[in-house]
Amino acid sequence: MNIIAKIHKDIYRCVTADIITDDVILTNERLQHIKQRHPNDYELYLEYIKSTVEDPDYIIEANKPNSAVALKDIIIENNIHLKVIVRLVTSNDNPEYKNSVITFQTIRDKEWKRLLKNKTILYNKNEP
């Protein structure tokens, strides 16, 4: 278990006001999941998990409670769209738990646009 980032609670309060820690971890089990399910993303873009979690362009509604889908557009050789799902720890959880990365992947431009059109946007970095 490694702390890989710190969330800004004021940003993530759009998901739940009851966030008890700002630490975000990536467990070995979840790291293996990312390596197996998204091997190219792991190899090429793992270094961007931290910036995606700490400074997302968007947070959209997730399918599970107390979870956030953080989206970030990374500009390198060409635009890369990243999606990180983070499970947030609340006062109802074990106090030893930390916020944790559930999965991480790149998404195509078409999927990026579909998510922003069809999902509820909880946070937009470009809107106050």
N, C-alpha and C positions, 0 to 999 in steps of 0.2 A: 504494500500500500504506500503510494507516494503522493504527497501533496504537489499538485502540478499547477495550481492557479488559486487566485483569490477572487471571489465574485464581489461586485459592488452591490451590497444589499439594496441600496435605493433603486438600482436598475431592476433587480430581480423581484422586488416587492410587487411588481405587476402580476406575478404568478401567485405568490402568497406573501402576506405580511409577516407570517410566522416563520422566519428563517433564523435558525439559532447559531449558525457559524458562517464564516466567509470562506473557509478552506474547501477546496475541491480536490478530490482524490481520483486516481485512476488505479483500480485494483488490478492485480495480475490476471485474474479471471477475465475482466473486461478488456484488458490489453490483448489477451489471447483471442478473444472474440473479434476484436478489430483486425488483428493480423490474419485471422482465418477468413472472415467475411469480406474484408476490404483491404487485401494485401497491398495493392498499388497505392492506395490512400495512405496506409501506414508508412510505407517506404518513403513516399514523396512529400507528405504533408503533415506528419505527426507533430512537427515543430510548431504548427499553427493552432494546435488545440488551445494553448494558453491564451493567445490573443483573441481567439473566437469566444472563449468563455468570459474573459475579462473585459472585452470591448466589442460586444456583438453589434452588428448593424441592425438586426431585428431579433426579437424574441416572439415566437408565435406559440399559440396554444398547442399543448401536447395532448396525447390521448389518455395519459395517466395523470392522476392528481399529484400535485406538488412536483411536477416535472416541467422543464423548460426546453424548448427547441431553440437553440441559439444559432443564428445564421450570420455568416460573415463572407463578404466578397474580398478575396485576397488578390491583389494585383501583382503578378510576377510576370512570367513570359506572356501569359494571356490571363484573363480573369478566371479565377477558380472560385467556385461557390462551395463553402464548407457548411456542414450541418453537424452540430454537437448536441446530443440530448443529455441533459443534466438532471439528476434526481436531487431535489432540494430537501434538506433535513429540517423538520419542524419540531415543535415541542412535544408532539405526539410520538416521535421516534425515540429510539434508544439514544441517550445523551452522548454515547461514545461514537455514534455514527457521524460521518462527514457528508457534505454534498459530494455526489460522485458522478463521473462520466459514465453513461450507459452505453453510448456508441458514438462513433465519429466517422464521417464519410464525406466525400465530395458529391455534389449533385450537379446534374446538367442544367443548363440555362432554362430549358423547358420546365423542369421540375421546380427550380427556383421561382419562376414566374407563377406556376400553378399554386405553390404553397402560399405565396404572398397574395394571390387573388382569392383563394378558397378558404384559407385558415384565418382565424382571428389573430390580428397583429396586436400583441400586448405591449410591445415596446418598439419604437422606431428611433434610431439614433439621430436621424435628421429632423425629427419633430420634437419640440419642447414638451 
